[in-house]
Amino acid sequence: MGTIRAHEFISLDGVIDTPSWTFDFGFDPKMGDAIARVTAGCDGILLGRTTYEMFEPTWSKRTVEQDPGAPFFNDTTKYVVSSTLKTASWRNSEIAGPYDARTIQRLKDATKGLYVSGSGTLVRALIADGLVDELHLFVYPVTLSAGSRLFDETVPPTKWARAGAELYDNGVVYLHLTPAS
């Protein structure tokens, strides 16, 4: 049985919406190392439609010379959760259909691991259904006051255990969390 590892760039007040605000902080190379560790055990990528449509134009053209993560994003099978998207243009992509916890569980069972990036609506549903095994949060030292939040009223109260943490020179704190037993 595989795991689901969700990765988010998040503000202090919980905003994950279109994280262009992260550019002001730069990208510490150690953050890339942490993301590589997250993706290392995954043989599938699970994305919501909006994130898929944001990632596809950029990642599909990236090479390993431009970004060491490019082979993972381009060569790994991407499962897109969507009730509206009918075809996928990014190679190695499959439409998984609308969100259904049983479908996601079958995908999880059929893989070593599924990596999720962004996809706030999807991640909130996965957390609510108890399907997230690891939560990887890169917490930026900024409050945004507005925007889509990871933990909104649709996510039930959940206790998390710290599995790891790192502090980067750009002020970002990385939290690796697992559901508390």
Backbone torsions as a table, in degrees:
resi	resn	phi	psi	omega
1	MET	NA	135.1	-178.7
2	GLY	-85.9	-179.6	178.1
3	THR	-119.6	160.0	170.7
4	ILE	-114.4	121.7	-179.7
5	ARG	-114.8	111.9	-178.8
6	ALA	-99.6	132.9	-177.7
7	HIS	-121.0	131.2	179.2
8	GLU	-139.0	142.6	163.2
9	PHE	-91.9	125.7	-170.2
10	ILE	-138.9	142.9	177.1
11	SER	-84.1	169.3	178.6
12	LEU	-58.2	-31.9	-179.6
13	ASP	-94.7	17.6	169.8
14	GLY	87.6	7.0	-178.0
15	VAL	-77.6	133.2	176.8
16	ILE	-122.7	-0.5	-174.3
17	ASP	-63.3	126.2	176.3
18	THR	29.0	82.9	-168.6
19	PRO	-76.8	45.9	174.5
20	SER	-65.4	-20.8	177.9
21	TRP	-64.6	-14.6	179.3
22	THR	-73.3	-21.0	-176.3
23	PHE	-58.3	-32.1	-179.4
24	ASP	-61.2	-20.8	-175.1
25	PHE	-98.6	-9.0	-175.6
26	GLY	71.5	175.7	-178.3
27	PHE	-121.7	105.0	178.5
28	ASP	-66.4	130.2	-179.7
29	PRO	-55.1	-28.0	178.4
30	LYS	-66.6	-25.2	175.4
31	MET	-66.5	-40.9	176.6
32	GLY	-61.5	-38.2	177.0
33	ASP	-62.6	-41.6	179.5
34	ALA	-65.2	-43.2	178.9
35	ILE	-64.3	-37.6	177.2
36	ALA	-62.1	-38.0	176.8
37	ARG	-65.9	-36.4	179.3
38	VAL	-65.9	-44.7	-176.2
39	THR	-78.0	-18.8	-172.2
40	ALA	-54.1	-39.9	-177.8
41	GLY	-93.8	12.1	-175.1
42	CYS	-106.1	136.1	175.2
43	ASP	-118.1	17.0	174.9
44	GLY	-153.1	153.6	176.4
45	ILE	-120.6	130.9	179.6
46	LEU	-112.5	121.7	-176.7
47	LEU	-133.3	146.4	167.8
48	GLY	-78.0	163.9	-176.3
49	ARG	-57.9	-47.2	-176.0
50	THR	-61.4	-45.8	179.2
51	THR	-66.1	-41.6	176.8
52	TYR	-55.7	-47.3	-178.2
53	GLU	-68.8	-25.4	175.4
54	MET	-78.1	-39.7	-176.6
55	PHE	-75.2	-40.8	-170.6
56	GLU	-53.3	-49.6	-176.7
57	PRO	-63.5	-32.1	-177.2
58	THR	-88.8	-55.4	-175.0
59	TRP	-66.2	-34.6	-176.5
60	SER	-63.8	-20.0	-178.8
61	LYS	-102.8	-9.9	-177.4
62	ARG	-74.9	147.2	176.9
63	THR	-113.7	166.3	178.3
64	VAL	-61.4	-29.3	177.5
65	GLU	-66.9	-32.8	179.5
66	GLN	-82.1	-33.5	-176.8
67	ASP	-158.4	123.3	-178.7
68	PRO	-63.4	-16.5	178.4
69	GLY	-83.5	-8.4	-175.6
70	ALA	-57.8	-45.3	179.7
71	PRO	-59.7	-39.7	178.3
72	PHE	-60.3	-49.2	-177.0
73	PHE	-68.4	-32.3	-177.0
74	ASN	-89.4	-34.4	-174.8
75	ASP	-92.0	-19.4	-177.5
76	THR	-83.4	143.7	176.9
77	THR	-65.5	129.7	178.2
78	LYS	-107.5	126.5	177.1
79	TYR	-106.1	119.7	-175.3
80	VAL	-104.0	120.1	178.7
81	VAL	-89.9	113.3	-176.8
82	SER	-161.6	140.6	173.5
83	SER	-95.9	-7.4	-177.0
84	THR	-113.4	-32.6	-178.7
85	LEU	-75.5	127.3	-176.8
86	LYS	-107.9	-26.4	178.5
87	THR	-133.9	151.8	-179.9
88	ALA	-117.3	132.7	-177.1
89	SER	-97.6	-19.7	-179.3
90	TRP	-79.9	128.5	-176.1
91	ARG	-56.4	151.8	-179.2
92	ASN	62.3	33.8	178.9
93	SER	-115.6	141.5	176.6
94	GLU	-130.6	141.3	174.5
95	ILE	-84.8	120.3	-178.8
96	ALA	-86.7	-10.8	-177.9
97	GLY	91.5	-173.5	-179.2
98	PRO	-65.5	160.9	-178.7
99	TYR	-59.4	128.1	174.4
100	ASP	-148.7	119.1	-176.0
101	ALA	-57.0	-36.0	-179.8
102	ARG	-67.3	-40.1	177.7
103	THR	-63.3	-44.1	179.5
104	ILE	-63.9	-40.9	178.7
105	GLN	-61.9	-39.7	177.4
106	ARG	-63.9	-42.0	176.1
107	LEU	-62.4	-43.3	179.4
108	LYS	-60.3	-44.3	-179.2
109	ASP	-67.3	-26.9	-175.9
110	ALA	-89.6	-1.9	-177.3
111	THR	-125.8	166.1	171.5
112	LYS	-75.7	-33.9	-178.9
113	GLY	-173.7	147.2	176.5
114	LEU	-116.5	129.8	178.3
115	TYR	-100.9	132.7	177.4
116	VAL	-122.7	130.2	176.4
117	SER	-125.4	138.7	-178.3
118	GLY	62.4	-130.8	172.8
119	SER	52.7	52.1	-174.6
120	GLY	-53.2	-47.3	-179.9
121	THR	-60.4	-44.1	179.1
122	LEU	-63.8	-47.3	-177.9
123	VAL	-63.8	-39.9	176.9
124	ARG	-60.1	-42.0	178.7
125	ALA	-66.6	-41.2	178.6
126	LEU	-62.2	-42.3	177.8
127	ILE	-64.3	-46.1	-179.7
128	ALA	-59.3	-34.1	-179.4
129	ASP	-91.5	6.8	176.9
130	GLY	69.0	27.9	-176.3
131	LEU	-97.9	-10.8	-179.8
132	VAL	-84.9	123.7	178.5
133	ASP	-93.9	-30.5	179.9
134	GLU	-141.7	135.1	176.4
135	LEU	-116.6	123.7	-178.1
136	HIS	-116.3	104.3	-175.7
137	LEU	-109.1	128.5	172.2
138	PHE	-104.5	101.4	-172.1
139	VAL	-91.0	117.8	-178.5
140	TYR	-92.7	140.9	-177.2
141	PRO	-79.3	67.0	-179.7
142	VAL	-152.0	145.7	170.5
143	THR	-110.4	141.0	-175.6
144	LEU	-114.4	-17.0	176.8
145	SER	69.5	-30.3	-177.9
146	ALA	-138.9	152.6	178.0
147	GLY	128.3	168.8	-179.6
148	SER	-67.4	129.4	-178.5
149	ARG	-104.4	146.8	178.0
150	LEU	-64.2	-48.7	-178.2
151	PHE	-104.2	94.0	177.1
152	ASP	-109.7	-168.6	-175.6
153	GLU	-67.0	-11.3	178.7
154	THR	-83.3	-14.0	-178.2
155	VAL	-96.8	121.7	-179.9
156	PRO	-68.6	155.7	175.8
157	PRO	-55.0	132.7	-177.2
158	THR	-140.1	137.2	175.1
159	LYS	-95.0	138.9	-179.3
160	TRP	-122.6	148.4	176.2
161	ALA	-110.1	140.4	178.3
162	ARG	-77.1	121.8	176.3
163	ALA	-100.9	-15.6	178.8
164	GLY	179.1	162.5	178.4
165	ALA	-159.5	149.5	177.0
166	GLU	-145.5	151.3	175.3
167	LEU	-118.3	132.3	-177.5
168	TYR	-107.9	158.4	-177.7
169	ASP	-61.4	-23.8	179.5
170	ASN	-83.3	3.7	177.8
171	GLY	94.2	-6.5	-179.8
172	VAL	-76.4	139.7	175.0
173	VAL	-111.1	128.5	177.6
174	TYR	-99.8	127.0	176.4
175	LEU	-117.9	124.4	173.6
176	HIS	-105.5	114.4	-174.4
177	LEU	-121.6	149.3	172.8
178	THR	-128.8	154.4	176.9
179	PRO	-59.0	133.7	178.4
180	ALA	-73.2	142.8	-179.1
181	SER	-74.9	NA	NA
